[in-house]
Amino acid sequence: MKNITLLVMAAGMGSRYGGLKQLDAVGPSGETIIDFSVYDAIIAGYNKVVFIIREDFEKQFKEKISNKYQDKIEVEIVYQDLHDLPDSFSCPEDRSKPWGTGQAILAARNVISDPFAAINGDDFYGRESFKIISDYYSSVKRGFAMAAFQLDKTLSDYGSVSRGICEQNLNELVTVVETHGIKKNSAGNIECDRDISLLGNELVSMNMWGFMPSLFDYLGKMFSEFLDKNISDLKSEFLIPSVVNDLIEKNIEKVQVLKTRSKWFGVTYIEDKPFVKNQIKELIQSGIYPEKLF
């Protein structure tokens, strides 16, 4: 039996949304988006889930989310902590912003020893997305991977979004360009803050990655290098797309692009929630999910 872990990044506050959206119910029996991700991962063959959270809402998180999985899949919880820095660094007193997704994943370094998929806790990725990463590591057993979504399947009707637009060569990732201000204008065309034309069929990263445990060694070294340059910038973030780009550019790792047909949706804005709940309802009515997951 293959061993593959799901790593869920759930430490963010959700500043644009206005609360702990990871704990919000979107399913008919009180399910959260995380519940659907874990359910899909179990079906896709994942045997362990690791949650990265803030220590101050561990009690809420366990009561609302993780306790229900105990007899379904192995569960671990780790904390993203501002003060979890390499030995030679100290967190600036005025720092309140988390250090980013790179540091979040690094927090799981002591509890993951198998290939793993890393996802955001507040995004719905669809079952196929979990399966393509699981299948990849069942056959390849090396390297990194990324589930790539079609841009027009990832937009919000209630404001602009940021997306990592992918460039690839023969299904290998060349670069991910973080692009901000993406939205549909009044004419229905897609615009953004960059001087480029977007058709909607571009492949984008939604922070759903497949990694080997070797990533943790890279993260440890690169986080120290990041802090050397940025520790005094109170808003600086050590982000996983930048890490991946750096590893590709230096020819250290190759990243396989795994295109998914799944439609992504999430609660970027609080106005997105009714849409998400309706999408979940339709998936239940079509028989993809039961009325109660756990």
VENKAKA-V726659 format. One record per backbone hydrogen bond with DSSP energy under -1.0 kcal/mol. CO is the residue of the C=O (numbers start at 1). NH is the residue of the N-H. If there is no record, write none. Layout:
co	nh
CO	NH
CO	NH
This chain:
co	nh
4	47
5	117
6	50
7	119
8	52
9	121
14	18
14	19
19	21
20	23
21	24
27	30
31	26
31	27
32	36
33	37
34	38
35	39
36	40
37	41
38	42
39	43
40	44
41	46
42	45
47	74
48	6
49	76
50	8
51	78
52	10
53	80
54	57
55	58
57	61
58	62
59	63
60	64
61	65
61	66
62	67
65	68
66	69
67	70
69	72
69	73
74	49
76	51
78	53
81	84
83	85
86	89
92	95
99	238
100	104
101	105
102	106
103	107
105	108
106	109
108	111
115	5
116	211
117	7
118	209
119	9
122	267
124	265
127	131
128	132
129	133
130	134
131	135
132	136
133	137
134	138
135	139
136	140
144	256
145	210
146	258
148	260
149	204
150	153
151	154
161	182
163	179
164	205
165	177
167	174
167	175
169	172
171	257
172	169
175	167
177	165
179	163
180	193
182	161
183	191
185	188
189	185
191	183
194	196
200	152
202	151
203	166
204	149
205	164
208	147
209	118
210	145
211	116
212	215
213	216
214	218
215	219
216	220
217	221
218	222
219	223
220	224
221	225
222	226
223	227
224	228
225	229
226	230
227	231
230	233
233	236
238	102
239	243
240	244
241	245
242	246
243	247
244	248
245	249
246	250
247	252
247	253
248	251
254	144
255	173
256	146
258	148
265	124
269	272
270	273
272	276
273	277
274	278
275	279
276	280
277	281
278	282
279	283
280	284
281	285
282	286
283	288
284	287
